[in-house]
Amino acid sequence: MAIHPTTLIDSKAEIDSDVEIGPFCVIGPNVKIGAGSIIKSHVVINGHTTIGYNNEIYQFASVGEANQDKKYKGEPTQLVIGDSNVIRENATIHRGTVQDTGITVVGNHNLFMASTHIGHDCIVGDHNIMANFAALAGHVKVGDHVILGGYTGIHQFCQVNSFSMCGMGSMVAKDVPRYIMVSGNPAKAHGMNFEGMRRRGVASDVIRALRSAYKRIYLKGLTLNSALEELEKGDMFHIPEVAEFILSIRQSKRGIIR
């Protein structure tokens, strides 16, 4: 284990022998860090925080600290981070609250750029990118392969579904359906992330079906329920990607950006 002598590590912390920790870091007593992780310098990791394998945490990040919910009274809530994430300078990730499940969860292979924020009780999936100053309020759910542009703000309890994209400066106060691109303040839909689909090898016939489904939901002037019912009765509903798109709308509790 390569630990700089200026770093302070509580004796109760569980740190794998293959972890590198740079100067002036502070590691609390209930922290667990898996093999291959690199903690750069001036990083604070606190609370009941579990960090998996091969993560990189850059200087001045604050990970697992007490959340900013005024109802929080010091309960032993948790933060769990998976593997191969990159957490850049000044990023903040807070542990959960007992008003929710008591745990904030971050998956694998995510990039959180400088000064990003993940609030209490958020659930973040895999392969996501949060650009500089993007922020998740409490209780937000983010799927997989989501891109949040710089200065994007996600309102509490919103859900940003997989393969969607929020443009720079988007203010998101409702759910973002799967595959949808949004931008603006307040955010509005501006098509689907077709380029992202092509890069992931989605078949052209599936893209055409999703394009048609998008037009039915957003451009035909139908009520949302009428558009969904038409899609569910049609042949396109048997295409898994279209069914997942529809399900992401049906499951929305806050209503969708439209």
Sequence and secondary structure as in RCSB ss.txt:
>XXXX:A:sequence
MAIHPTTLIDSKAEIDSDVEIGPFCVIGPNVKIGAGSIIKSHVVINGHTTIGYNNEIYQFASVGEANQDKKYKGE
PTQLVIGDSNVIRENATIHRGTVQDTGITVVGNHNLFMASTHIGHDCIVGDHNIMANFAALAGHVKVGDHVILGG
YTGIHQFCQVNSFSMCGMGSMVAKDVPRYIMVSGNPAKAHGMNFEGMRRRGVASDVIRALRSAYKRIYLKGLTLN
SALEELEKGDMFHIPEVAEFILSIRQSKRGIIR
>XXXX:A:secstr
 EE TT EE TT EE TT EE TT EE TTEEE TT EE SS EE SEEEE SS EE TT EEEE    TT    
  EEEE SS EE TT EEE   TTTTSEEEE SS EE TT EE TT EE SS EE TT EE TT EE SS EE T
T EE TT EE TT EE TT EE SBB TTEEEETTTTEEEEE HHHHHHTT  HHHHHHHHHHHHHHHTS   HH
HHHHHHHHSGGGGSHHHHHHHHHHHT SS B  
